[in-house]
Amino acid sequence: MLDAFAKPFFTEADDAPPRVTLRAADYVALLVQAGVTDPALWPPERREGAAALARVRQIEADCTAQQGAFDWERLPPELQNEYDRLSALLDGLQDTGEHIPLHGLMPA
């Protein structure tokens, strides 16, 4: 799927590092995917995401240590709620505002 959006990556002629411009939401998606929880690496207006991601990963690790694998359904209700709230926050920080119309996904 990503191949459809791939663009060639060019380096600068003078061997300077290439410049890449990302929307904040796309950058946050990369941070979440990489598991980066250092708030200094997050955009200032989205730094709460670092703490949210750290807590989500902690909940997952604790559950995995106790159960052998992460299973949301085995979390106590209060942890399920916290996990869902933090996950929704992280989803919101990654939202680009772009929406695909349903009719574009459904076969004709």
MMTF fields as JSON, N, C-alpha, C and O atoms, coordinates in Angstrom:
{
  "mmtfVersion": "1.0.0",
  "mmtfProducer": "UNKNOWN",
  "numBonds": 431,
  "numAtoms": 432,
  "numGroups": 108,
  "numChains": 1,
  "numModels": 1,
  "chainsPerModel": [1],
  "groupsPerChain": [108],
  "chainIdList": ["A"],
  "bondAtomList": [4, 2, 8, 6, 12, 10, 16, 14, 20, 18, 24, 22, 28, 26, 32, 30, 36, 34, 40, 38, 44, 42, 48, 46, 52, 50, 56, 54, 60, 58, 64, 62, 68, 66, 72, 70, 76, 74, 80, 78, 84, 82, 88, 86, 92, 90, 96, 94, 100, 98, 104, 102, 108, 106, 112, 110, 116, 114, 120, 118, 124, 122, 128, 126, 132, 130, 136, 134, 140, 138, 144, 142, 148, 146, 152, 150, 156, 154, 160, 158, 164, 162, 168, 166, 172, 170, 176, 174, 180, 178, 184, 182, 188, 186, 192, 190, 196, 194, 200, 198, 204, 202, 208, 206, 212, 210, 216, 214, 220, 218, 224, 222, 228, 226, 232, 230, 236, 234, 240, 238, 244, 242, 248, 246, 252, 250, 256, 254, 260, 258, 264, 262, 268, 266, 272, 270, 276, 274, 280, 278, 284, 282, 288, 286, 292, 290, 296, 294, 300, 298, 304, 302, 308, 306, 312, 310, 316, 314, 320, 318, 324, 322, 328, 326, 332, 330, 336, 334, 340, 338, 344, 342, 348, 346, 352, 350, 356, 354, 360, 358, 364, 362, 368, 366, 372, 370, 376, 374, 380, 378, 384, 382, 388, 386, 392, 390, 396, 394, 400, 398, 404, 402, 408, 406, 412, 410, 416, 414, 420, 418, 424, 422, 428, 426],
  "bondOrderList": [1, 1, 1, 1, 1, 1, 1, 1, 1, 1, 1, 1, 1, 1, 1, 1, 1, 1, 1, 1, 1, 1, 1, 1, 1, 1, 1, 1, 1, 1, 1, 1, 1, 1, 1, 1, 1, 1, 1, 1, 1, 1, 1, 1, 1, 1, 1, 1, 1, 1, 1, 1, 1, 1, 1, 1, 1, 1, 1, 1, 1, 1, 1, 1, 1, 1, 1, 1, 1, 1, 1, 1, 1, 1, 1, 1, 1, 1, 1, 1, 1, 1, 1, 1, 1, 1, 1, 1, 1, 1, 1, 1, 1, 1, 1, 1, 1, 1, 1, 1, 1, 1, 1, 1, 1, 1, 1],
  "groupList": [{"groupName": "MET", "atomNameList": ["N", "CA", "C", "O"], "elementList": ["N", "C", "C", "O"], "formalChargeList": [0, 0, 0, 0], "bondAtomList": [1, 0, 2, 1, 3, 2], "bondOrderList": [1, 1, 2], "singleLetterCode": "M", "chemCompType": "L-PEPTIDE LINKING"}, {"groupName": "LEU", "atomNameList": ["N", "CA", "C", "O"], "elementList": ["N", "C", "C", "O"], "formalChargeList": [0, 0, 0, 0], "bondAtomList": [1, 0, 2, 1, 3, 2], "bondOrderList": [1, 1, 2], "singleLetterCode": "L", "chemCompType": "L-PEPTIDE LINKING"}, {"groupName": "ASP", "atomNameList": ["N", "CA", "C", "O"], "elementList": ["N", "C", "C", "O"], "formalChargeList": [0, 0, 0, 0], "bondAtomList": [1, 0, 2, 1, 3, 2], "bondOrderList": [1, 1, 2], "singleLetterCode": "D", "chemCompType": "L-PEPTIDE LINKING"}, {"groupName": "ALA", "atomNameList": ["N", "CA", "C", "O"], "elementList": ["N", "C", "C", "O"], "formalChargeList": [0, 0, 0, 0], "bondAtomList": [1, 0, 2, 1, 3, 2], "bondOrderList": [1, 1, 2], "singleLetterCode": "A", "chemCompType": "L-PEPTIDE LINKING"}, {"groupName": "PHE", "atomNameList": ["N", "CA", "C", "O"], "elementList": ["N", "C", "C", "O"], "formalChargeList": [0, 0, 0, 0], "bondAtomList": [1, 0, 2, 1, 3, 2], "bondOrderList": [1, 1, 2], "singleLetterCode": "F", "chemCompType": "L-PEPTIDE LINKING"}, {"groupName": "LYS", "atomNameList": ["N", "CA", "C", "O"], "elementList": ["N", "C", "C", "O"], "formalChargeList": [0, 0, 0, 0], "bondAtomList": [1, 0, 2, 1, 3, 2], "bondOrderList": [1, 1, 2], "singleLetterCode": "K", "chemCompType": "L-PEPTIDE LINKING"}, {"groupName": "PRO", "atomNameList": ["N", "CA", "C", "O"], "elementList": ["N", "C", "C", "O"], "formalChargeList": [0, 0, 0, 0], "bondAtomList": [1, 0, 2, 1, 3, 2], "bondOrderList": [1, 1, 2], "singleLetterCode": "P", "chemCompType": "L-PEPTIDE LINKING"}, {"groupName": "THR", "atomNameList": ["N", "CA", "C", "O"], "elementList": ["N", "C", "C", "O"], "formalChargeList": [0, 0, 0, 0], "bondAtomList": [1, 0, 2, 1, 3, 2], "bondOrderList": [1, 1, 2], "singleLetterCode": "T", "chemCompType": "L-PEPTIDE LINKING"}, {"groupName": "GLU", "atomNameList": ["N", "CA", "C", "O"], "elementList": ["N", "C", "C", "O"], "formalChargeList": [0, 0, 0, 0], "bondAtomList": [1, 0, 2, 1, 3, 2], "bondOrderList": [1, 1, 2], "singleLetterCode": "E", "chemCompType": "L-PEPTIDE LINKING"}, {"groupName": "ARG", "atomNameList": ["N", "CA", "C", "O"], "elementList": ["N", "C", "C", "O"], "formalChargeList": [0, 0, 0, 0], "bondAtomList": [1, 0, 2, 1, 3, 2], "bondOrderList": [1, 1, 2], "singleLetterCode": "R", "chemCompType": "L-PEPTIDE LINKING"}, {"groupName": "VAL", "atomNameList": ["N", "CA", "C", "O"], "elementList": ["N", "C", "C", "O"], "formalChargeList": [0, 0, 0, 0], "bondAtomList": [1, 0, 2, 1, 3, 2], "bondOrderList": [1, 1, 2], "singleLetterCode": "V", "chemCompType": "L-PEPTIDE LINKING"}, {"groupName": "TYR", "atomNameList": ["N", "CA", "C", "O"], "elementList": ["N", "C", "C", "O"], "formalChargeList": [0, 0, 0, 0], "bondAtomList": [1, 0, 2, 1, 3, 2], "bondOrderList": [1, 1, 2], "singleLetterCode": "Y", "chemCompType": "L-PEPTIDE LINKING"}, {"groupName": "GLN", "atomNameList": ["N", "CA", "C", "O"], "elementList": ["N", "C", "C", "O"], "formalChargeList": [0, 0, 0, 0], "bondAtomList": [1, 0, 2, 1, 3, 2], "bondOrderList": [1, 1, 2], "singleLetterCode": "Q", "chemCompType": "L-PEPTIDE LINKING"}, {"groupName": "GLY", "atomNameList": ["N", "CA", "C", "O"], "elementList": ["N", "C", "C", "O"], "formalChargeList": [0, 0, 0, 0], "bondAtomList": [1, 0, 2, 1, 3, 2], "bondOrderList": [1, 1, 2], "singleLetterCode": "G", "chemCompType": "PEPTIDE LINKING"}, {"groupName": "TRP", "atomNameList": ["N", "CA", "C", "O"], "elementList": ["N", "C", "C", "O"], "formalChargeList": [0, 0, 0, 0], "bondAtomList": [1, 0, 2, 1, 3, 2], "bondOrderList": [1, 1, 2], "singleLetterCode": "W", "chemCompType": "L-PEPTIDE LINKING"}, {"groupName": "ILE", "atomNameList": ["N", "CA", "C", "O"], "elementList": ["N", "C", "C", "O"], "formalChargeList": [0, 0, 0, 0], "bondAtomList": [1, 0, 2, 1, 3, 2], "bondOrderList": [1, 1, 2], "singleLetterCode": "I", "chemCompType": "L-PEPTIDE LINKING"}, {"groupName": "CYS", "atomNameList": ["N", "CA", "C", "O"], "elementList": ["N", "C", "C", "O"], "formalChargeList": [0, 0, 0, 0], "bondAtomList": [1, 0, 2, 1, 3, 2], "bondOrderList": [1, 1, 2], "singleLetterCode": "C", "chemCompType": "L-PEPTIDE LINKING"}, {"groupName": "ASN", "atomNameList": ["N", "CA", "C", "O"], "elementList": ["N", "C", "C", "O"], "formalChargeList": [0, 0, 0, 0], "bondAtomList": [1, 0, 2, 1, 3, 2], "bondOrderList": [1, 1, 2], "singleLetterCode": "N", "chemCompType": "L-PEPTIDE LINKING"}, {"groupName": "SER", "atomNameList": ["N", "CA", "C", "O"], "elementList": ["N", "C", "C", "O"], "formalChargeList": [0, 0, 0, 0], "bondAtomList": [1, 0, 2, 1, 3, 2], "bondOrderList": [1, 1, 2], "singleLetterCode": "S", "chemCompType": "L-PEPTIDE LINKING"}, {"groupName": "HIS", "atomNameList": ["N", "CA", "C", "O"], "elementList": ["N", "C", "C", "O"], "formalChargeList": [0, 0, 0, 0], "bondAtomList": [1, 0, 2, 1, 3, 2], "bondOrderList": [1, 1, 2], "singleLetterCode": "H", "chemCompType": "L-PEPTIDE LINKING"}],
  "groupTypeList": [0, 1, 2, 3, 4, 3, 5, 6, 4, 4, 7, 8, 3, 2, 2, 3, 6, 6, 9, 10, 7, 1, 9, 3, 3, 2, 11, 10, 3, 1, 1, 10, 12, 3, 13, 10, 7, 2, 6, 3, 1, 14, 6, 6, 8, 9, 9, 8, 13, 3, 3, 3, 1, 3, 9, 10, 9, 12, 15, 8, 3, 2, 16, 7, 3, 12, 12, 13, 3, 4, 2, 14, 8, 9, 1, 6, 6, 8, 1, 12, 17, 8, 11, 2, 9, 1, 18, 3, 1, 1, 2, 13, 1, 12, 2, 7, 13, 8, 19, 15, 6, 1, 19, 13, 1, 0, 6, 3],
  "groupIdList": [1, 2, 3, 4, 5, 6, 7, 8, 9, 10, 11, 12, 13, 14, 15, 16, 17, 18, 19, 20, 21, 22, 23, 24, 25, 26, 27, 28, 29, 30, 31, 32, 33, 34, 35, 36, 37, 38, 39, 40, 41, 42, 43, 44, 45, 46, 47, 48, 49, 50, 51, 52, 53, 54, 55, 56, 57, 58, 59, 60, 61, 62, 63, 64, 65, 66, 67, 68, 69, 70, 71, 72, 73, 74, 75, 76, 77, 78, 79, 80, 81, 82, 83, 84, 85, 86, 87, 88, 89, 90, 91, 92, 93, 94, 95, 96, 97, 98, 99, 100, 101, 102, 103, 104, 105, 106, 107, 108],
  "secStructList": [7, 4, 4, 4, 4, 7, 7, 7, 7, 7, 7, 7, 6, 6, 1, 7, 7, 7, 7, 7, 7, 7, 7, 2, 2, 2, 2, 2, 2, 2, 2, 2, 2, 2, 6, 7, 7, 7, 4, 4, 4, 1, 7, 4, 4, 4, 6, 2, 2, 2, 2, 2, 2, 2, 2, 2, 2, 2, 2, 2, 2, 2, 2, 2, 2, 2, 2, 1, 1, 7, 7, 4, 4, 4, 1, 7, 2, 2, 2, 2, 2, 2, 2, 2, 2, 2, 2, 2, 2, 2, 2, 2, 2, 2, 7, 7, 1, 7, 7, 7, 7, 4, 4, 4, 6, 1, 7, 7],
  "xCoordList": [0.827, 0.0, 0.86, 0.571, 1.926, 2.771, 3.521, 3.893, 3.759, 4.47, 3.775, 4.428, 2.469, 1.723, 2.045, 1.876, 2.508, 2.801, 4.297, 4.697, 5.125, 6.572, 7.058, 6.615, 7.959, 8.58, 10.08, 10.587, 10.793, 12.246, 12.866, 12.399, 13.909, 14.605, 15.91, 16.777, 16.052, 17.24, 18.127, 17.636, 19.428, 20.365, 20.81, 20.724, 21.283, 21.771, 23.071, 23.851, 23.302, 24.487, 25.774, 26.796, 25.74, 26.956, 27.141, 27.853, 26.517, 26.599, 26.028, 26.27, 25.274, 24.575, 23.422, 22.923, 22.998, 21.862, 20.639, 20.389, 19.884, 18.678, 17.658, 17.625, 16.845, 15.779, 14.475, 14.142, 13.757, 12.459, 11.459, 11.73, 10.315, 9.259, 8.099, 7.581, 7.704, 6.574, 5.541, 5.875, 4.296, 3.265, 3.469, 3.988, 3.066, 3.236, 2.573, 3.136, 1.402, 0.692, 1.482, 1.521, 2.107, 2.912, 4.165, 4.57, 4.772, 5.948, 5.576, 6.311, 4.438, 3.976, 3.713, 4.023, 3.154, 2.928, 4.247, 4.304, 5.3, 6.612, 7.124, 7.683, 6.931, 7.359, 6.636, 7.256, 5.336, 4.545, 5.006, 5.209, 5.168, 5.586, 6.959, 7.204, 7.849, 9.194, 9.255, 10.283, 8.18, 8.152, 8.96, 9.494, 9.06, 9.847, 9.025, 7.957, 9.538, 8.813, 9.545, 9.129, 10.608, 11.344, 10.586, 10.53, 9.998, 9.195, 9.997, 9.415, 11.301, 12.118, 12.101, 12.385, 11.773, 11.741, 10.359, 10.189, 9.392, 8.019, 7.786, 8.408, 6.885, 6.536, 5.992, 5.234, 6.367, 5.96, 4.462, 4.052, 3.652, 2.201, 1.617, 0.417, 2.451, 1.966, 2.788, 2.776, 3.483, 4.378, 3.66, 4.267, 2.378, 1.656, 1.611, 1.382, 1.83, 1.851, 2.986, 2.843, 4.108, 5.244, 4.877, 5.162, 4.256, 3.845, 2.736, 2.719, 1.809, 0.728, 1.291, 0.873, 2.235, 2.837, 3.615, 3.549, 4.343, 5.099, 4.157, 4.447, 3.045, 2.089, 1.433, 1.261, 1.067, 0.48, 1.456, 1.075, 2.714, 3.723, 3.947, 4.203, 3.852, 4.003, 2.852, 3.071, 1.636, 0.468, 0.639, 0.385, 1.071, 1.271, 2.361, 2.195, 3.468, 4.579, 4.167, 4.494, 3.455, 3.001, 2.062, 2.167, 1.154, 0.21, 0.954, 0.664, 1.903, 2.687, 3.479, 3.568, 4.05, 4.813, 3.92, 4.357, 2.681, 1.769, 1.078, 0.864, 0.723, -0.103, 0.662, 0.159, 1.875, 2.64, 2.431, 3.201, 1.388, 1.087, 0.133, -0.543, 0.089, -0.839, -2.241, -2.482, -3.154, -4.562, -5.399, -5.563, -5.924, -6.707, -7.844, -8.148, -8.465, -9.618, -9.252, -10.127, -7.989, -7.564, -7.164, -6.865, -7.156, -6.855, -8.042, -9.188, -7.788, -8.896, -9.637, -9.033, -10.923, -11.707, -11.084, -11.146, -10.486, -9.893, -8.682, -8.446, -7.916, -6.79, -7.268, -6.662, -8.336, -8.916, -9.309, -9.021, -9.97, -10.396, -9.202, -9.201, -8.183, -6.986, -6.299, -5.904, -6.161, -5.531, -6.3, -5.703, -7.622, -8.45, -8.343, -8.258, -8.346, -8.249, -6.914, -6.866, -5.832, -4.504, -4.346, -3.731, -4.897, -4.843, -5.613, -5.172, -6.754, -7.536, -6.769, -6.794, -6.092, -5.274, -4.181, -3.972, -3.49, -2.433, -2.994, -2.38, -4.149, -4.79, -5.098, -4.87, -5.613, -5.936, -4.703, -4.773, -3.588, -2.36, -1.803, -1.017, -2.216, -1.756, -2.759, -2.488, -3.9, -4.968, -4.577, -4.292, -4.567, -4.229, -5.458, -5.337, -6.625, -7.846, -8.31, -9.376, -7.529, -7.91, -8.824, -8.576, -9.86, -10.81, -11.064, -11.187, -11.139, -11.435, -12.926, -13.442, -13.62, -15.058, -15.318, -14.594, -16.337, -16.67, -16.912, -16.539, -17.534, -17.828, -16.549, -16.588, -15.436, -14.16, -13.573, -12.681, -14.056, -13.547, -14.432, -13.982, -15.671, -16.638, -16.615, -16.517, -16.708, -16.77, -18.057, -19.08, -17.995, -19.169, -20.208, -21.252],
  "yCoordList": [-1.2, 0.0, 1.248, 2.203, 1.25, 2.429, 2.655, 3.79, 1.6, 1.759, 2.745, 3.422, 2.829, 3.754, 5.199, 6.079, 5.458, 6.81, 7.108, 8.239, 6.102, 6.28, 7.266, 7.241, 8.118, 9.071, 8.843, 8.381, 9.16, 8.974, 9.846, 10.952, 9.335, 10.065, 10.574, 9.786, 11.887, 12.499, 13.049, 13.563, 12.944, 13.554, 14.889, 15.126, 15.748, 17.053, 16.884, 15.975, 17.742, 17.655, 17.836, 17.24, 18.64, 18.921, 17.975, 18.31, 16.817, 15.811, 16.279, 15.653, 17.37, 17.796, 16.825, 16.217, 16.675, 15.779, 16.259, 17.461, 15.318, 15.727, 16.316, 15.966, 17.197, 17.791, 17.086, 16.827, 16.788, 16.136, 16.941, 17.328, 17.189, 17.925, 16.974, 16.337, 16.894, 16.056, 16.9, 17.863, 16.537, 17.139, 16.625, 15.526, 17.405, 17.007, 15.66, 14.829, 15.431, 14.166, 12.989, 11.921, 13.179, 12.11, 11.846, 10.697, 12.907, 12.759, 12.013, 11.135, 12.367, 11.686, 10.21, 9.348, 9.913, 8.509, 7.742, 6.59, 8.368, 7.726, 7.522, 6.473, 8.528, 8.407, 7.261, 6.48, 7.158, 6.088, 4.736, 3.8, 4.637, 3.375, 2.938, 1.747, 3.903, 3.598, 3.463, 3.057, 3.794, 3.682, 4.756, 4.509, 5.934, 7.028, 7.714, 8.265, 7.67, 8.26, 9.452, 9.959, 9.899, 11.075, 12.319, 12.585, 13.093, 14.251, 15.309, 16.095, 15.34, 16.327, 16.093, 17.01, 14.883, 14.562, 14.761, 14.621, 15.086, 15.282, 16.752, 17.618, 17.052, 18.459, 19.082, 18.434, 20.333, 20.961, 20.89, 20.678, 21.062, 21.073, 19.668, 19.522, 18.638, 17.258, 16.428, 15.198, 17.09, 16.384, 15.458, 14.523, 15.703, 14.808, 13.393, 12.425, 13.286, 11.975, 11.093, 9.871, 11.69, 10.895, 10.162, 8.973, 10.859, 10.235, 9.212, 8.149, 9.538, 8.598, 7.319, 6.22, 7.461, 6.283, 5.457, 4.228, 6.129, 5.413, 4.604, 3.456, 5.199, 4.499, 3.332, 2.263, 3.513, 2.427, 1.26, 0.106, 1.567, 0.502, -0.177, -1.379, 0.591, 0.006, -0.949, -2.046, -0.542, -1.41, -2.694, -3.79, -2.551, -3.729, -4.645, -5.864, -4.058, -4.855, -5.565, -6.735, -4.867, -5.481, -6.646, -7.705, -6.449, -7.509, -8.696, -9.85, -8.407, -9.469, -10.246, -11.472, -9.541, -10.213, -11.131, -12.2, -10.726, -11.519, -12.626, -13.719, -12.342, -13.268, -14.021, -14.996, -13.564, -14.176, -13.496, -13.704, -12.681, -11.913, -10.787, -10.864, -9.747, -8.667, -9.09, -9.506, -8.979, -9.297, -8.238, -8.271, -7.307, -6.204, -6.718, -6.122, -7.798, -8.324, -8.843, -8.982, -9.128, -9.59, -8.453, -8.681, -7.234, -6.082, -5.796, -6.016, -5.314, -4.866, -3.715, -2.988, -3.543, -2.504, -1.106, -0.357, -0.754, 0.593, 0.731, 1.808, -0.348, -0.305, -0.337, 0.298, -1.06, -1.04, 0.389, 0.857, 1.078, 2.457, 3.379, 4.208, 3.231, 4.064, 3.787, 4.717, 2.529, 2.134, 2.718, 3.269, 2.593, 3.12, 4.637, 5.178, 5.332, 6.789, 7.24, 8.157, 6.595, 6.959, 6.615, 7.37, 5.483, 5.098, 6.097, 6.448, 6.546, 7.545, 8.865, 9.523, 9.249, 10.458, 10.328, 11.245, 9.197, 8.98, 8.963, 9.506, 8.346, 8.354, 9.781, 10.146, 10.581, 11.971, 12.781, 13.64, 12.526, 13.243, 12.871, 13.617, 11.711, 11.251, 11.554, 11.294, 12.095, 12.349, 13.494, 14.601, 13.221, 14.25, 15.016, 16.017, 14.561, 15.215, 14.724, 15.12, 13.872, 13.334, 12.138, 11.294, 12.08, 10.987, 10.4, 11.123, 9.092, 8.396, 8.109, 7.466, 8.585, 8.299, 6.8, 6.087, 6.339, 4.924, 4.388, 3.256, 5.195, 4.714, 4.444, 3.703, 5.011, 4.734, 3.401, 2.882, 2.844, 1.552, 0.384, -0.761, 0.659, -0.39, -0.714, 0.183, -2.007, -2.363, -1.844, -1.727, -1.541, -0.985, -2.028, -1.723],
  "zCoordList": [0.0, 0.0, 0.0, -0.721, 0.81, 0.866, -0.428, -0.725, -1.217, -2.474, -3.396, -4.189, -3.297, -4.146, -3.813, -4.657, -2.591, -2.166, -2.128, -1.85, -2.407, -2.302, -3.355, -4.504, -2.951, -3.859, -3.787, -2.765, -4.853, -4.802, -3.715, -3.444, -3.108, -2.055, -2.63, -3.009, -2.695, -3.276, -2.181, -1.176, -2.37, -1.445, -2.014, -3.219, -1.139, -1.552, -2.326, -2.042, -3.289, -4.133, -3.332, -3.67, -2.289, -1.527, -0.338, 0.608, -0.375, 0.689, 2.019, 3.05, 2.007, 3.21, 3.448, 2.502, 4.685, 4.932, 4.146, 4.053, 3.586, 2.862, 3.827, 5.007, 3.321, 4.127, 3.815, 2.658, 4.86, 4.724, 5.527, 6.664, 4.94, 5.636, 5.89, 4.973, 7.151, 7.545, 8.257, 8.947, 8.086, 8.923, 10.337, 10.532, 11.316, 12.72, 12.984, 13.698, 12.429, 12.642, 12.082, 12.691, 10.932, 10.342, 11.176, 11.35, 11.687, 12.539, 13.823, 14.275, 14.399, 15.611, 15.308, 16.131, 14.152, 13.783, 13.754, 14.186, 13.25, 13.255, 14.677, 14.995, 15.535, 16.93, 17.623, 18.345, 17.408, 18.03, 17.505, 18.278, 16.198, 15.592, 16.113, 16.305, 16.34, 16.825, 18.345, 18.887, 19.029, 20.483, 21.194, 22.275, 20.611, 21.187, 22.281, 22.017, 23.503, 24.636, 25.248, 26.29, 24.628, 25.098, 24.644, 23.444, 25.565, 25.172, 24.406, 23.659, 24.577, 23.868, 22.355, 21.585, 21.932, 20.506, 19.88, 18.669, 20.708, 20.232, 19.924, 20.54, 18.967, 18.717, 20.005, 20.726, 20.305, 21.573, 21.849, 22.99, 20.828, 21.039, 21.191, 21.424, 21.062, 21.159, 22.152, 22.097, 23.038, 23.967, 24.939, 25.461, 25.191, 26.094, 25.519, 26.244, 24.214, 23.572, 24.058, 24.105, 24.42, 24.907, 26.193, 26.335, 27.115, 28.379, 28.137, 28.758, 27.231, 26.92, 26.318, 26.681, 25.404, 24.778, 25.799, 25.79, 26.669, 27.702, 28.591, 28.93, 28.962, 29.83, 29.1, 29.685, 27.845, 27.048, 26.97, 27.167, 26.681, 26.58, 27.931, 27.988, 29.013, 30.355, 30.65, 31.164, 30.328, 30.532, 29.724, 30.224, 28.472, 27.622, 28.192, 28.223, 28.642, 29.183, 30.471, 30.668, 31.34, 32.589, 32.3, 32.919, 31.368, 31.016, 30.402, 30.718, 29.532, 28.904, 29.947, 29.875, 30.914, 31.97, 32.8, 33.225, 33.033, 33.853, 33.073, 33.596, 31.805, 31.037, 29.943, 29.385, 29.642, 28.558, 27.221, 26.283, 27.131, 25.919, 26.318, 27.344, 25.496, 25.802, 25.402, 24.268, 26.341, 26.092, 26.797, 28.016, 26.022, 26.574, 27.445, 28.478, 27.05, 27.783, 29.167, 30.022, 29.398, 30.721, 31.645, 32.817, 31.13, 31.976, 32.889, 32.495, 34.095, 34.944, 34.246, 33.456, 34.524, 33.848, 33.912, 32.937, 35.05, 35.146, 34.218, 33.671, 34.037, 33.108, 31.661, 30.798, 31.388, 30.044, 29.676, 28.574, 30.608, 30.361, 30.154, 29.244, 31.003, 30.86, 29.522, 28.819, 29.179, 27.917, 26.73, 25.806, 26.765, 25.681, 25.576, 24.473, 26.723, 26.727, 26.145, 25.324, 26.572, 26.078, 24.602, 23.848, 24.189, 22.777, 21.912, 20.818, 22.403, 21.669, 21.573, 20.533, 22.647, 22.621, 21.558, 20.764, 21.544, 20.553, 19.133, 18.215, 18.954, 17.639, 17.201, 16.047, 18.12, 17.802, 17.432, 16.553, 18.081, 17.779, 16.406, 15.822, 15.896, 14.581, 13.474, 12.301, 13.836, 12.855, 11.935, 12.39, 10.654, 9.661, 9.2, 8.494, 9.589, 9.142, 7.785, 7.312, 7.159, 5.852, 6.067, 6.928, 5.288, 5.408, 4.032, 3.043, 3.986, 2.735, 2.731, 3.645, 1.703, 1.643, 1.527, 0.832, 2.201, 2.215, 0.805, 0.496, -0.044, -1.398, -2.181, -3.163, -1.787, -2.437, -2.025, -2.696, -0.939, -0.46, -0.85, -0.86, -1.168, -1.464, -2.966, -3.803, -3.288, -4.721, -5.335, -4.66, -6.593, -7.289, -7.562, -8.138]
}
